[in-house]
Amino acid sequence: MEVTLPKPLEERLSPQQAVLHLAIGLFVSDEATLGQAAEISDLTQADFLRELGRRKIPLHYGSDELEADLETVELLSGR
């Protein structure tokens, strides 16, 4: 896919920065998962998480996700 940016943005943003902004926007709007957004931005998930933290962007992690993770931990620990 090719995206054309308005000239002022094209002059200010590198292609990598533009892709990162796109990936973050897709993640924030729930259009992409964390893994997909990291892949789009060509970052590891850990690096993408660090970038979100640097920008103070919250993760989509609520009580349902916590409960599911705790159940998985219990299953894996054999309890």
Secondary structure, 3 states (H helix, E strand, C coil): CCCCCCHHHHHHCCHHHHHHHHHHHHHHCCCCCHHHHHHHCCCCHHHHHHHHHHCCCCCCCCHHHHHHHHHHHHHHHCC
